[in-house]
Amino acid sequence: MTQLDDTLKMLKELTDAKGISGNEREPREVMKKYISPHADEVITDGLGSLIAKKTGDANGPKIMIAGHLDEVGFMVTNIDDKGFIRFQTVGGWWPQVMLAQRVTIVTSKGDVTGIIGSKPPHILPADVRKKSVEIKDMFIDAGASSREEATEFGVRPGDQVVPYFEFSVMKNEKMLLAKAWDNRIGCAIAIDVLKQLDGTNHPNIVYGVGTAQEEVGLRGARTSAQLIKPDIAFAVDVGVAGDTPGITEREALGKMGDGPQIILYDASMVSHKGLRDFVTDTADEHGIPYQFDALAGGGTDSGAIHLTANGVPALSITIATRYIHSHAAMLHRDDYENAVKLIAEVIKKLDRETVSKITFD
């Protein structure tokens, strides 16, 4: 087994934490533990987003770095008389990746293990077997024999259900496999950027934010940005890795290990050209690798932040990640570390004059 260094221990704690949209307390506490030593003040807004403030120049511009705390998962909606649990998806799920997967039901009496099930294919007509099982026909089996027994376990409607997976460093130790990279890696980047700024005279006020409820509509990004009123914002999230079999460059450009992705366009926003150019110029200056991507669908917290107040120059910087919105995803440690380095170098240069030039040029 690989010995975990301090960074890997943090990443393990962040990804192991259970927290679907609206249930972000556990990952928020982990983020708070790691970001507090590098912040002057840490608060939580009314929706549950964590906001860590680090002041360089109190009269400088406000720079927001947002990763979201929540992960995709499920919510218990009903228990039938035989003890089987019906559920609602929370965030986007593809039915093909759900069946026979282990889940954790988080109850007031403790965690309960379950597995997602459906009718077995052996009893289905041949034409039905060829089709994907619809989510509405799935259930969670927690080993209860009745509604009463499931209730005795502590299971109640409204309980969160989280994918189960153990954080793993792969044989190639740059490759990291875990649940909830979407988007605990963004939270880790926010933590490490503030850490990188320890002892530096950055000409601004930096806010490292773990937003709530991104997966159901970028909600915490909206409330936290209204509280902060940033002058510049970065959303840090996972992106699509297009380096697995069958994907063409027309479909996805991202490759693991080639650096953080600079998002040109997605369904939630057109990235701010001045900020984008400033970031890539900084990367070129410091020899930090990066890659571009554009997505017809999907979006990040930038989509909500850039519409705050009079408008905020914003950019999404993402980590090429395989198998997102499933039980386990894979990313490359170098991309994460280069994203931290790039954002920290950018922040060191964002004084009032530079932000004004980016905003109004």
C-alpha positions in Angstrom: 0.0 0.0 0.0 1.3 3.5 -0.9 2.3 5.6 2.0 0.1 8.8 1.9 1.9 12.1 2.1 0.2 15.1 3.7 -1.4 16.2 0.3 -2.8 12.7 -0.3 -4.1 12.5 3.3 -6.0 15.8 2.7 -7.3 14.5 -0.7 -8.5 11.3 0.9 -10.3 13.1 3.7 -12.0 15.4 1.3 -13.1 12.7 -1.1 -14.1 10.2 1.7 -16.4 12.9 3.2 -20.1 12.2 2.5 -22.0 15.2 1.2 -24.5 15.4 -1.6 -26.2 18.7 -2.5 -27.9 20.2 0.5 -25.9 17.9 2.9 -22.4 19.5 2.7 -21.6 19.6 6.5 -19.1 16.8 6.5 -16.9 18.0 3.5 -17.3 21.5 4.8 -15.8 20.6 8.1 -12.9 18.8 6.4 -12.3 21.9 4.2 -12.5 24.2 7.2 -9.9 22.0 9.0 -7.4 22.4 6.2 -8.0 25.9 5.1 -8.3 27.6 8.5 -4.5 27.7 9.2 -4.1 29.8 6.0 -7.0 32.2 6.4 -7.7 35.2 8.6 -11.4 34.4 8.9 -13.6 31.5 8.0 -17.4 31.9 7.8 -20.4 29.9 6.4 -23.2 31.5 4.5 -26.9 30.7 4.9 -26.9 28.0 2.2 -23.9 26.2 3.7 -21.0 27.5 1.5 -17.7 27.9 3.3 -15.8 31.2 2.8 -12.2 31.6 3.9 -10.8 35.1 3.7 -7.0 35.9 3.4 -6.1 39.6 3.3 -2.9 40.8 1.5 -3.8 44.4 0.8 -7.0 45.4 2.6 -7.6 48.0 -0.1 -6.9 45.6 -3.0 -9.4 43.9 -5.2 -11.4 40.8 -4.1 -10.4 37.6 -5.7 -12.7 34.5 -5.4 -11.6 30.9 -5.9 -14.6 28.6 -5.8 -14.7 24.8 -5.7 -18.0 23.1 -4.8 -18.4 20.9 -1.7 -21.3 18.8 -3.0 -21.1 15.5 -4.9 -23.6 13.7 -7.0 -25.7 11.1 -5.1 -29.2 10.2 -4.2 -31.9 10.9 -1.6 -34.3 8.4 0.0 -37.9 9.2 -1.0 -39.8 6.1 0.1 -39.5 2.7 1.7 -41.9 0.0 0.5 -43.5 -2.6 2.7 -40.8 -5.2 1.9 -38.0 -2.8 3.0 -36.7 -1.8 -0.5 -35.8 1.9 -0.7 -36.9 4.2 -3.5 -34.7 7.2 -4.3 -34.3 10.4 -6.2 -31.1 11.2 -8.0 -29.3 14.4 -6.8 -27.2 15.7 -9.6 -26.8 14.1 -13.0 -26.5 10.3 -13.3 -26.2 8.0 -16.3 -28.3 4.8 -15.6 -25.6 2.5 -17.1 -23.1 3.3 -14.2 -25.6 2.8 -11.3 -26.7 -0.8 -11.1 -25.1 -3.2 -8.6 -23.1 -0.4 -7.1 -22.6 -0.1 -3.4 -23.9 3.0 -1.6 -24.0 4.4 1.9 -27.2 5.7 3.4 -26.4 8.3 5.9 -29.0 8.1 8.7 -29.5 9.6 12.2 -28.5 6.3 13.6 -25.3 5.9 11.6 -24.3 4.7 8.1 -26.2 1.9 6.4 -24.8 -0.1 3.5 -27.0 -0.7 0.5 -26.7 -1.8 -3.1 -28.6 -0.5 -6.2 -30.8 -3.2 -7.7 -33.4 -3.8 -10.4 -35.2 -6.8 -11.9 -32.7 -9.4 -12.9 -32.1 -9.7 -16.7 -32.8 -13.5 -16.5 -36.6 -12.9 -16.2 -36.9 -10.1 -18.7 -38.0 -10.5 -22.4 -35.1 -10.4 -24.8 -36.0 -7.0 -26.3 -36.1 -5.4 -22.8 -32.7 -6.9 -21.9 -31.1 -4.9 -24.7 -32.3 -1.6 -23.2 -30.8 0.3 -20.3 -32.8 0.0 -17.0 -34.5 3.3 -16.3 -33.7 5.0 -13.0 -37.3 4.9 -11.9 -37.2 1.1 -12.0 -34.2 0.9 -9.7 -34.2 0.6 -5.9 -31.7 0.3 -3.0 -31.5 -2.9 -1.1 -30.2 -2.4 2.4 -30.9 -6.0 3.5 -34.1 -5.0 5.4 -37.0 -7.5 5.3 -39.7 -4.9 5.9 -40.4 -1.1 6.1 -40.3 -1.4 9.9 -36.9 -3.1 9.8 -35.5 -0.4 7.5 -36.9 2.3 9.8 -35.2 0.5 12.7 -31.9 0.8 10.8 -32.5 4.5 10.9 -33.5 5.0 7.2 -36.0 7.8 6.6 -37.2 9.8 3.6 -34.9 12.7 3.0 -31.7 10.8 4.0 -28.7 11.3 1.7 -27.3 8.3 -0.1 -23.7 8.5 -1.2 -21.6 6.4 -3.6 -19.2 4.1 -1.8 -15.6 4.0 -2.9 -12.2 3.9 -1.2 -9.6 6.5 -2.2 -6.8 4.8 -4.1 -3.4 5.7 -5.4 -2.9 3.6 -8.5 0.2 1.7 -9.6 1.2 4.8 -11.5 1.2 7.0 -8.4 0.4 10.1 -10.3 -3.0 8.6 -11.0 -5.5 9.0 -8.2 -8.9 7.2 -8.0 -11.7 8.3 -5.7 -15.3 9.2 -5.4 -16.3 12.8 -5.4 -13.4 14.3 -7.3 -16.3 16.3 -8.6 -15.6 18.6 -6.9 -13.5 18.0 -3.8 -10.4 18.6 -6.1 -11.7 22.2 -6.5 -11.9 22.5 -2.7 -8.3 21.2 -2.4 -7.1 23.7 -5.0 -8.7 26.5 -3.0 -7.0 25.3 0.1 -3.6 24.9 -1.4 -3.7 28.3 -3.2 -4.3 30.0 0.2 -1.4 27.9 1.6 0.9 29.0 -1.3 0.2 32.6 -0.5 1.4 32.2 3.1 4.1 34.8 3.8 3.6 36.6 0.4 2.5 40.1 -0.1 -0.3 39.5 -2.5 -2.0 42.8 -3.5 -5.6 41.8 -2.9 -8.0 40.0 -0.7 -8.4 36.3 -1.6 -11.5 34.2 -0.8 -11.2 30.4 -0.9 -14.7 29.1 -1.2 -16.4 25.7 -0.9 -19.8 26.3 -2.5 -23.0 24.4 -1.7 -25.4 22.8 -4.2 -23.5 23.3 -7.4 -24.8 20.0 -8.8 -28.4 21.2 -8.7 -28.0 24.6 -10.2 -24.9 26.5 -9.1 -26.8 27.8 -6.0 -24.1 28.2 -3.4 -21.9 30.1 -5.9 -24.7 32.6 -6.3 -25.2 33.2 -2.5 -21.4 33.3 -1.7 -20.6 35.7 -4.6 -23.4 38.0 -3.4 -21.8 38.0 0.1 -18.2 38.5 -1.2 -18.9 40.8 -4.2 -15.7 39.7 -6.0 -13.8 41.7 -8.6 -12.3 38.6 -10.2 -13.4 35.0 -9.9 -12.1 31.5 -10.7 -14.2 28.4 -10.6 -12.1 25.3 -10.1 -13.7 22.1 -11.0 -13.3 18.8 -12.9 -13.4 18.8 -16.7 -13.8 16.0 -19.3 -10.8 13.9 -20.1 -10.9 13.0 -23.8 -8.1 10.5 -23.7 -9.9 7.2 -23.3 -10.8 4.8 -26.2 -13.5 6.0 -28.6 -13.3 9.7 -27.9 -12.3 12.0 -30.7 -10.7 15.5 -30.4 -13.9 16.9 -31.8 -15.8 15.6 -28.8 -13.3 16.4 -26.0 -9.8 17.8 -26.1 -8.6 17.3 -22.5 -5.8 14.9 -21.7 -4.7 13.8 -18.2 -1.3 15.1 -17.3 -1.2 17.9 -19.9 -2.0 20.7 -17.4 -5.1 22.4 -16.1 -7.8 23.1 -18.6 -8.7 26.7 -19.5 -12.4 26.7 -20.4 -13.2 28.9 -23.3 -16.9 28.2 -23.4 -19.6 26.1 -21.8 -23.4 26.1 -21.4 -23.2 28.4 -18.4 -20.9 31.2 -19.7 -18.5 32.6 -22.3 -15.2 33.0 -20.4 -13.9 36.5 -19.9 -11.3 37.1 -22.7 -9.1 39.6 -20.8 -8.9 37.3 -17.7 -8.3 34.3 -19.9 -5.4 36.0 -21.7 -3.9 37.2 -18.4 -4.0 33.7 -17.0 -2.4 32.0 -20.1 0.2 34.8 -20.4 1.1 34.1 -16.7 1.3 30.3 -17.4 3.6 30.9 -20.4 5.8 33.2 -18.3 6.3 30.6 -15.6 6.4 27.5 -17.8 3.2 26.1 -16.4 1.5 23.7 -18.8 -2.2 24.2 -19.7 -4.7 23.1 -22.3 -7.9 24.7 -23.7 -11.3 23.1 -23.9 -14.8 24.2 -24.9 -18.0 22.3 -23.9 -21.4 22.5 -25.6 -23.1 21.3 -22.4 -22.5 21.5 -18.6 -21.2 24.4 -16.6 -19.4 25.4 -13.4 -19.8 27.9 -10.6 -18.5 30.6 -12.9 -21.8 30.5 -14.6 -23.5 32.0 -11.5 -20.6 34.1 -10.2 -20.1 36.1 -13.4 -23.7 37.3 -13.3 -23.4 38.7 -9.7 -24.1 42.4 -9.2 -22.8 44.4 -12.1 -21.0 41.4 -13.5 -17.7 39.7 -12.6 -14.8 38.7 -14.9 -14.7 35.0 -14.4 -12.8 32.0 -15.7 -13.3 28.2 -15.2 -10.0 26.3 -14.6 -10.6 22.5 -14.6 -8.8 19.2 -14.1 -9.2 16.6 -16.9 -11.0 13.8 -15.1 -12.2 10.4 -16.3 -15.5 8.8 -15.3 -17.1 11.8 -13.6 -20.6 11.5 -12.2 -20.1 7.8 -11.4 -18.9 5.9 -8.3 -15.2 6.5 -9.0 -13.3 9.0 -11.1 -9.6 9.3 -12.0 -7.3 12.4 -12.3 -3.6 13.2 -12.5 -1.8 14.7 -9.6 0.4 16.9 -11.8 -2.7 18.7 -13.2 -3.9 19.5 -9.7 -0.5 20.8 -8.6 0.0 22.9 -11.7 -3.5 24.4 -11.2 -2.5 25.5 -7.7 0.8 26.9 -9.0 -0.9 28.8 -11.8 -3.7 30.4 -9.8 -1.3 31.4 -7.0 1.0 33.1 -9.6 -1.9 34.9 -11.1 -3.2 36.1 -7.8 0.2 37.6 -6.9 -0.1 39.9 -9.9 -3.8 40.9 -9.5 -3.4 44.4 -8.0 -6.1 47.1 -8.4 -4.6 48.5 -11.6 -4.3 45.1 -13.2 -7.8 44.1 -12.3 -9.1 47.4 -13.7 -7.2 46.8 -17.0 -8.6 43.3 -17.3 -12.1 44.4 -16.6 -12.4 47.4 -18.8 -10.0 46.8 -21.7 
